[in-house]
Amino acid sequence: IDEIAATGTAVLVISSDLPEALGISDRLLVMRGGRIVTEMPAAEASEESVMQHATGVHTPSTSTGDRDRAHDAGASR
């Protein structure tokens, strides 16, 4: 995958293995209910933040606020 990406070719990887996805990605698109609910640079993502978006469950101590709730609400339509 790294060799292909190094040539400038886009590589799409679909994975539920979060450590793998975080380790090989430049950016992540997280889906819930068949829809993309967020996009984030992999360097800014954590397993916890990805799971919060994937499940729709945000804990108060790590929630990124109204922006994510509004984005998630729009994605469920």
ChimeraX attribute file (.defattr): number of C-alpha atoms within 10 A of each C-alpha:
attribute: neighborCount
match mode: 1-to-1
recipient: residues
	/A:1	11
	/A:2	9
	/A:3	8
	/A:4	10
	/A:5	10
	/A:6	9
	/A:7	8
	/A:8	8
	/A:9	10
	/A:10	10
	/A:11	11
	/A:12	8
	/A:13	12
	/A:14	9
	/A:15	9
	/A:16	8
	/A:17	9
	/A:18	13
	/A:19	11
	/A:20	11
	/A:21	17
	/A:22	19
	/A:23	10
	/A:24	12
	/A:25	15
	/A:26	12
	/A:27	15
	/A:28	19
	/A:29	16
	/A:30	19
	/A:31	16
	/A:32	16
	/A:33	10
	/A:34	9
	/A:35	14
	/A:36	15
	/A:37	20
	/A:38	17
	/A:39	14
	/A:40	14
	/A:41	12
	/A:42	17
	/A:43	12
	/A:44	11
	/A:45	14
	/A:46	13
	/A:47	12
	/A:48	13
	/A:49	18
	/A:50	21
	/A:51	15
	/A:52	16
	/A:53	22
	/A:54	19
	/A:55	12
	/A:56	15
	/A:57	12
	/A:58	17
	/A:59	11
	/A:60	8
	/A:61	6
	/A:62	10
	/A:63	15
	/A:64	12
	/A:65	10
	/A:66	9
	/A:67	10
	/A:68	16
	/A:69	16
	/A:70	10
	/A:71	12
	/A:72	19
	/A:73	12
	/A:74	10
	/A:75	16
	/A:76	12
	/A:77	6
